[in-house]
Amino acid sequence: MQRLMAALSVLAFSTTAWAQAESAQVVSQLSFDRPNHSAGATLRISGPDGLRHEQHFAAGEAIDITTRLSSGQVLVDGHYRWELLLAPQLSQEQQQWADQRKQGTQYAKPSAWPERVAQQSGAFTVLDGAFVDKLFEESLSRVDNPDGEFNTAADASQIPNPQPRQVIAEDLIVQGSTCVGIDCANGESFGFDTLRLKENNLRIHFDDTSASASFPGNDWQLVANDTDNGGLNRFTIRDSTAGRDLFTIEAGGVANALYVDDGNHVGIGTNTPVTSLHAADGNTPTVRLDQNGTDGFTPQIWDLAGNEAGFFVRNTTSGSTLPFRVLAGSAPTNSLVIDASGDIAMGPANASAALHIQRNSSFTDPWLLLAQPDDGNANTDERLVEVDANGNLFVGGTITQLSSRFSKENLIQVASQDILGKLSQLPIWTWNYLHSQDSDRHIGPVAEDFYRQFGFGTSERSVAPADMAGVALAATQALQQEIAQRDAKIATLESRLARLEALLMAQQESNGDAQ
């Protein structure tokens, strides 16, 4: 939640904070603590003019930065926020499992997995090209102190004429307003304030003294602004027992950065939310899914966003590509439906097949098109496969059907002569489909005649190309057999004729000699 609120806020570099920073000490380098059990680290920095910087550090590498970042960008004067993400150390076996999950072969995290390294975050200020030293202490002021400022906030004994502490053992009722803090003035003007806290380091601490293990005893704190030099102007709810800031609002944020209405609707950037979560922004509202590496898995960032061009999923880690888009416009209902069994419908509300596509009767575009990019050559066709609006199939190569002996059963040798006889009785037509133009003519039998003659396939309304090819092959075999028989008969007749011609020639020669 802290990161969500920080992302929704605009950091304000107030005049007061700047005046305090001007008297501060500065340093040339910032160093960040690295726990001993951490591996790689990622430092993220955000700041003025929309700056977003991310820098990675190897295991064991010191985490230091100067005002000139690794990207070459120079940090200008102003307030900055930082976040340090640390990956846990993984064994070789654990790293192998993480690699398998990246490939999509593993999902649930094993029970024996290193604990997440605590995330670190904070702020710093750059002044005159250097970092403001966070260790510089602010003077403790008192508006009605005639002698000026105190030396430090830590030395309460320097308050003039300190009053003895009071312990009130009974209920305390204050019917007026109350001011608490060393800067409260005599004659304080409260306006409508019932309770006012007034000094330069404001905290409200909830110290639960429950001693029994069965009772909750966590301590909490409300924090107003950082005490560090160059820190943030912020309001924070802190888990004091765990030492974690759970919820933070920075000063200068936009109006209605977070709004919960009486209908249990949450608005981000709007005070009129209409859904359970309503995010509003003037330019491309976006939700980021950030696997940040703190569990030892490969970092990956996805964005879900939408604008006047459409809705899209952005792979921010891999060059901000857009692998999925829904363009703005009037796309019909049920343009894409995935049912409980994994079937996909495109058009109908329910899928009747693994992929079920349906369009109205006025649809004229191809139903399916697989194509290469246009090469600019008018003599080439980039289509690989196309199913047009009339159901015609175009293939930019060959069609190969499975026909292996090992994929078939119930093999029965056909009688080629019988096939040839039936084929001779099959009407052959030229025709065109009802939904095509009259000029788009074809030749062949109708399915009803083919089914009645041969009985192949599962329906009398369709014909499988393989069945037509099989009939043609069987008929060809029968014709080949008939041709072979006729050739043999012709050869026999030619042999007899040759013998007769030889006898006739011999007889003629004999008659000539006799004369």
C-alpha positions in Angstrom: 0.0 0.0 0.0 2.9 2.3 0.7 4.1 2.0 -2.8 0.6 2.4 -4.2 0.1 5.7 -2.3 3.6 6.9 -3.3 2.8 6.2 -7.0 -0.4 8.3 -6.7 1.2 11.2 -5.0 3.1 14.2 -6.4 6.1 15.1 -4.3 6.1 18.7 -3.2 9.4 20.5 -2.5 8.0 23.1 -0.1 9.5 26.5 0.6 9.9 25.6 4.3 11.7 22.3 3.6 14.0 24.1 1.1 14.9 26.8 3.6 15.8 24.1 6.2 17.8 22.2 3.6 19.8 25.3 2.7 21.4 25.3 6.1 22.2 21.6 6.0 25.5 19.8 5.5 25.9 17.8 2.3 27.7 14.6 1.2 28.9 13.5 -2.2 27.7 9.8 -2.0 24.8 7.8 -0.6 25.4 4.3 0.7 22.7 1.7 1.4 22.9 -1.2 3.9 22.9 -4.7 2.5 22.0 -7.6 4.8 24.5 -10.5 4.9 22.0 -13.1 3.6 21.0 -11.1 0.5 22.0 -11.8 -3.1 21.4 -9.3 -6.0 19.8 -5.9 -5.3 17.7 -3.5 -7.3 17.6 0.2 -6.4 14.7 2.3 -7.7 14.7 6.1 -7.5 11.9 8.5 -8.4 12.1 12.3 -8.3 11.5 15.6 -10.0 10.3 15.9 -13.6 9.0 12.3 -13.6 12.4 10.8 -13.1 12.4 7.0 -12.8 15.7 5.2 -12.4 16.5 1.5 -11.8 20.0 0.2 -11.0 21.0 -3.4 -10.4 23.8 -4.6 -8.1 25.4 -8.0 -8.0 25.6 -10.1 -4.9 28.2 -8.7 -2.6 28.5 -5.4 -4.5 28.4 -2.2 -2.5 25.2 -0.3 -3.0 26.4 3.3 -3.5 25.3 6.1 -5.8 26.4 9.6 -6.6 24.4 12.4 -8.1 25.5 11.1 -11.5 23.6 7.9 -11.9 24.8 4.8 -13.8 22.6 5.8 -16.7 24.6 9.0 -17.0 21.7 11.1 -15.8 22.5 13.8 -13.2 20.1 14.3 -10.3 18.9 17.9 -10.1 18.1 19.7 -6.9 15.0 18.4 -5.2 13.4 15.7 -3.2 13.7 12.0 -4.2 12.3 8.7 -3.0 14.1 5.4 -3.1 13.3 1.7 -2.8 15.8 -1.0 -2.3 14.8 -4.6 -3.3 17.0 -7.4 -2.2 16.8 -11.0 -3.5 17.5 -13.9 -1.1 20.4 -16.3 -1.5 19.2 -19.5 -3.3 20.9 -22.9 -3.3 21.7 -24.6 -6.6 18.6 -26.8 -6.3 16.4 -23.8 -5.5 17.8 -21.9 -8.4 17.0 -24.8 -10.7 13.4 -24.9 -9.5 13.1 -21.1 -10.0 14.4 -21.6 -13.6 11.8 -24.3 -14.2 9.0 -21.9 -13.0 10.2 -19.3 -15.4 9.8 -21.9 -18.2 6.2 -22.6 -17.0 6.8 -26.1 -15.7 6.5 -25.3 -12.0 4.1 -23.0 -10.2 3.7 -23.4 -6.4 6.7 -22.2 -4.3 8.3 -25.1 -2.3 7.8 -25.0 1.4 11.6 -25.0 2.1 12.2 -21.6 0.5 14.4 -18.7 1.9 12.5 -16.0 3.7 12.0 -12.7 1.9 14.6 -10.1 2.6 13.0 -7.0 4.1 12.4 -4.3 1.6 14.0 -0.9 2.4 12.7 2.5 1.4 13.2 6.2 2.2 13.9 9.6 0.7 16.8 12.0 0.2 17.4 15.5 -1.0 19.8 16.9 -3.5 21.0 20.5 -2.9 23.5 22.3 -5.1 24.5 19.1 -6.8 25.2 17.1 -3.6 23.2 14.9 -1.1 21.9 16.5 2.0 23.4 14.8 5.0 20.6 12.9 6.9 22.5 13.0 10.1 22.2 16.8 10.3 20.0 17.7 13.3 17.2 20.3 13.2 17.1 22.9 15.9 14.2 22.8 18.3 12.1 26.0 18.1 9.5 27.5 20.3 7.4 30.3 19.0 7.0 32.0 22.3 10.6 31.5 23.5 12.0 35.0 23.9 15.6 33.7 24.0 15.4 32.1 20.5 15.8 28.5 19.3 17.0 25.5 21.4 20.1 23.6 20.3 18.6 20.2 19.5 15.3 18.4 19.5 16.8 15.7 21.7 17.7 18.0 24.6 14.3 18.7 26.3 16.1 19.8 29.4 16.8 23.1 27.6 13.2 24.2 27.6 13.0 27.3 29.9 11.3 26.9 33.2 10.2 23.3 32.6 7.0 22.4 34.5 7.0 19.2 36.7 5.2 16.2 35.1 1.6 15.7 36.1 0.0 12.3 36.6 -3.8 12.4 36.5 -5.3 9.2 38.0 -8.9 10.2 37.2 -10.8 10.9 34.0 -9.8 14.1 32.3 -12.4 16.2 30.5 -11.3 19.2 28.5 -14.3 21.2 27.3 -12.1 23.5 25.2 -9.4 22.8 22.7 -6.0 21.3 23.6 -2.6 22.0 22.2 0.3 19.6 22.8 3.9 20.4 21.9 6.7 22.7 22.7 5.6 25.2 20.1 2.1 25.7 21.7 1.7 29.4 22.5 -0.1 31.1 25.3 -3.3 32.3 23.7 -3.2 29.8 20.9 -5.9 30.4 18.2 -7.5 27.0 17.6 -10.1 27.8 15.0 -12.1 24.6 14.7 -9.3 22.4 16.0 -10.3 20.3 19.0 -6.8 18.8 19.4 -3.6 20.3 18.0 -0.1 18.9 18.0 2.5 21.6 17.5 6.2 21.2 17.2 8.7 20.1 14.5 8.8 16.4 15.3 5.3 15.0 15.6 4.4 11.4 16.6 1.5 9.7 18.3 2.5 6.3 19.7 0.1 3.6 20.7 2.0 1.4 23.3 -0.1 -1.7 24.1 1.0 -3.1 27.4 -0.9 -6.4 27.2 1.2 -9.1 28.9 -0.8 -12.2 28.1 0.0 -14.1 25.0 -3.6 -14.6 24.2 -4.2 -10.8 23.9 -3.0 -8.7 21.0 -0.2 -6.4 22.0 1.2 -4.8 18.8 2.4 -1.2 19.1 1.4 1.4 16.5 2.5 4.9 15.6 1.1 7.8 13.6 4.0 9.7 12.0 3.9 13.3 10.6 6.9 14.0 8.4 10.4 12.6 8.5 12.9 13.6 11.2 15.8 13.0 8.8 17.4 16.0 7.1 16.1 16.1 3.5 13.3 13.6 4.3 9.7 13.5 3.2 6.7 15.5 4.1 4.4 12.6 4.8 1.7 11.1 7.0 2.4 7.4 7.9 0.8 4.6 9.9 3.7 2.6 11.3 3.7 -0.9 12.8 6.1 0.0 15.6 6.5 -3.6 16.8 7.7 -4.8 13.4 9.4 -1.5 12.5 7.5 -1.1 9.2 5.7 1.8 7.6 2.4 0.2 6.3 0.6 3.2 4.9 2.0 6.5 3.7 0.5 9.7 2.2 2.9 12.3 0.9 2.3 16.0 0.9 1.4 17.6 -2.4 -0.6 14.6 -3.6 -3.5 15.1 -6.0 -7.0 15.6 -4.8 -8.9 12.3 -4.1 -5.8 10.2 -4.5 -7.6 7.5 -2.5 -11.3 7.8 -1.8 -13.7 5.2 -0.2 -17.3 6.0 -0.6 -20.4 4.8 1.4 -21.0 2.1 -1.2 -17.7 0.3 -0.5 -16.3 1.7 -3.8 -12.6 2.7 -3.8 -11.6 5.6 -6.0 -8.0 6.3 -7.1 -7.9 9.8 -8.5 -11.7 10.3 -8.2 -14.3 10.9 -5.5 -17.1 9.4 -7.5 -16.1 5.7 -7.9 -18.7 3.6 -9.6 -17.1 0.1 -9.2 -15.3 -1.8 -6.4 -12.0 -0.3 -7.6 -12.1 2.8 -9.9 -8.8 4.3 -11.2 -9.0 7.6 -13.0 -6.3 9.6 -14.7 -6.0 12.1 -17.5 -3.6 9.9 -19.6 -3.7 6.1 -19.8 -4.7 4.8 -16.3 -2.4 1.9 -15.6 -2.1 -1.0 -13.1 1.4 -2.5 -12.7 2.1 -6.1 -11.7 5.7 -6.0 -10.4 7.5 -9.3 -9.5 10.4 -7.5 -8.0 12.9 -10.3 -7.2 12.6 -10.2 -3.4 11.5 -13.9 -3.3 14.4 -15.0 -5.5 12.5 -15.3 -8.8 13.4 -13.5 -12.0 12.0 -9.9 -12.0 9.2 -9.3 -14.4 6.9 -6.3 -14.8 3.5 -6.3 -16.6 1.2 -3.3 -17.1 -2.6 -3.4 -17.6 -3.6 -0.1 -19.2 -6.2 1.6 -21.3 -6.7 4.9 -23.2 -8.6 6.2 -26.3 -6.7 3.8 -28.5 -7.7 0.7 -26.6 -6.9 -1.7 -23.7 -3.6 -3.4 -23.7 -1.1 -5.6 -21.7 2.4 -4.3 -21.8 5.5 -6.4 -21.2 7.6 -3.7 -19.6 10.5 -5.9 -18.8 10.9 -6.9 -22.5 11.1 -3.6 -24.3 7.5 -2.5 -23.4 6.0 -4.6 -26.1 2.2 -4.9 -26.4 1.5 -8.7 -26.8 -2.3 -8.2 -26.2 -4.5 -5.4 -27.3 -8.2 -4.6 -27.6 -8.8 -1.6 -29.8 -11.3 1.0 -28.8 -14.5 1.0 -30.9 -17.7 -1.1 -31.1 -16.3 -4.6 -30.9 -19.4 -6.9 -30.3 -20.2 -8.8 -27.1 -18.6 -12.2 -27.0 -15.7 -11.3 -29.3 -13.6 -13.7 -27.2 -15.0 -16.2 -24.7 -13.1 -19.0 -23.0 -15.5 -21.5 -21.3 -14.9 -23.8 -18.3 -13.5 -26.6 -20.5 -11.0 -24.3 -22.2 -12.9 -24.0 -25.5 -12.7 -20.7 -27.2 -15.7 -18.9 -28.8 -15.3 -15.8 -31.0 -18.8 -14.5 -31.7 -21.1 -16.9 -30.0 -21.7 -16.9 -26.2 -20.9 -20.6 -26.0 -18.3 -22.6 -27.9 -19.3 -25.9 -29.6 -15.7 -26.8 -30.5 -12.2 -26.2 -29.2 -12.3 -23.0 -31.4 -15.7 -21.8 -32.5 -15.9 -18.7 -34.7 -19.2 -17.2 -35.8 -20.1 -14.1 -37.8 -23.4 -12.7 -39.2 -24.5 -13.2 -42.8 -23.1 -9.8 -43.9 -19.6 -10.8 -43.0 -17.3 -10.5 -46.1 -13.7 -10.6 -44.7 -11.7 -13.9 -44.6 -12.5 -16.2 -41.7 -8.9 -17.1 -41.4 -5.7 -15.6 -42.9 -2.1 -16.7 -42.3 0.2 -14.5 -44.2 3.8 -13.1 -44.4 4.5 -9.4 -44.5 4.0 -7.8 -47.9 7.3 -7.9 -49.8 6.2 -5.2 -52.2 6.3 -7.5 -55.2 3.0 -7.6 -57.1 3.8 -11.0 -58.6 4.1 -12.8 -55.3 1.3 -13.9 -52.9 2.1 -13.5 -49.2 -0.9 -15.7 -48.2 0.0 -19.0 -46.7 -3.5 -20.1 -45.7 -6.8 -18.3 -46.2 -10.4 -19.3 -45.6 -12.5 -16.7 -47.4 -16.0 -15.6 -46.5 -17.5 -18.3 -48.9 -15.6 -21.1 -47.2 -13.0 -21.5 -50.0 -9.6 -22.6 -48.8 -6.4 -21.3 -50.3 -3.1 -22.9 -49.4 0.2 -21.4 -50.5 1.8 -24.8 -50.5 0.7 -28.5 -50.6 -2.0 -30.2 -48.5 -0.8 -33.3 -46.8 -3.2 -35.8 -45.1 -2.3 -38.4 -42.6 -2.4 -41.8 -44.5 0.0 -44.1 -42.6 -0.9 -47.8 -42.4 -0.3 -47.5 -38.7 -3.0 -44.9 -38.4 -5.7 -47.0 -39.9 -7.7 -50.2 -39.2 -10.3 -52.5 -40.9 -8.4 -52.4 -44.2 -10.4 -54.1 -47.0 -9.1 -54.5 -50.5 -11.6 -52.9 -53.0 -12.8 -54.5 -56.2 -11.5 -52.1 -58.8 -13.9 -53.3 -61.5 -16.9 -52.7 -59.2 -15.7 -49.2 -58.5 -15.2 -48.5 -62.2 -18.7 -49.8 -62.9 -20.2 -47.5 -60.2 -18.1 -44.5 -61.4 -19.5 -44.9 -64.9 -23.0 -44.3 -63.4 -21.9 -41.3 -61.4 -23.2 -38.0 -62.8 -20.6 -35.3 -63.3 -21.6 -31.7 -63.3 -20.3 -28.2 -63.6 -21.8 -25.9 -61.0 -21.3 -23.0 -58.6 -22.1 -22.6 -54.9 -25.2 -20.7 -53.9 -23.3 -18.0 -52.0 -20.7 -17.5 -54.8 -20.9 -15.7 -58.1 -22.3 -17.5 -61.1 -18.9 -17.2 -62.9 -17.1 -19.1 -60.0 -17.8 -22.5 -61.5 -16.4 -25.9 -60.7 -16.7 -29.5 -61.9 -17.5 -32.7 -60.0 -20.2 -34.8 -58.6 -22.7 -33.8 -55.9 -22.2 -35.4 -52.5 -25.6 -37.1 -52.5 -24.8 -39.0 -55.7 -21.3 -39.9 -54.5 -22.5 -41.2 -51.2 -25.3 -43.2 -52.9 -22.9 -44.9 -55.3 -20.0 -45.6 -52.9 -21.1 -45.0 -49.3 -17.8 -43.4 -48.2 -17.7 -40.7 -45.5 -20.0 -39.8 -42.7 -22.5 -37.6 -44.5 -24.3 -37.5 -47.8 -23.8 -33.7 -47.8 -20.0 -33.7 -48.1 -17.2 -35.5 -49.9 -13.7 -36.1 -48.6 -11.0 -35.3 -51.2 -9.2 -38.5 -50.2 -12.3 -40.6 -51.1 -12.6 -39.0 -54.5 -8.9 -39.6 -55.0 -9.3 -43.2 -53.9 -12.2 -43.8 -56.3 -10.2 -42.3 -59.1 -7.2 -44.5 -58.3 -9.3 -47.7 -58.0 -11.0 -46.9 -61.3 -7.7 -46.2 -62.9 -6.4 -49.6 -61.7 -9.5 -51.3 -63.2 -9.0 -49.4 -66.5 -5.3 -50.4 -66.4 -6.3 -54.0 -66.0 -8.7 -53.8 -68.9 -6.1 -52.1 -71.0 -3.6 -54.8 -70.1 -6.1 -57.5 -71.0 -6.9 -55.8 -74.3 -3.2 -55.3 -75.0 -2.6 -59.0 -74.5 -5.5 -59.9 -76.7 -4.3 -57.6 -79.4 -0.8 -59.1 -79.2 -2.3 -62.6 -79.6 -4.4 -61.5 -82.6 -1.4 -59.7 -84.1 0.7 -62.9 -83.7 -2.0 -65.0 -85.4 -2.3 -62.4 -88.1 1.4 -62.4 -88.7 1.4 -66.3 -89.0 -1.5 -66.1 -91.4 0.3 -63.5 -93.5 3.4 -65.6 -93.6 1.5 -68.7 -94.7 -0.3 -66.6 -97.3 3.0 -65.2 -98.7 4.5 -68.7 -98.7 1.5 -70.1 -100.7 1.6 -67.3 -103.2 5.3 -67.9 -103.8 4.7 -71.6 -104.2 1.9 -71.0 -106.8 4.2 -68.7 -108.7 6.9 -71.3 -108.9 4.4 -73.9 -110.2 3.4 -71.7 -113.1 
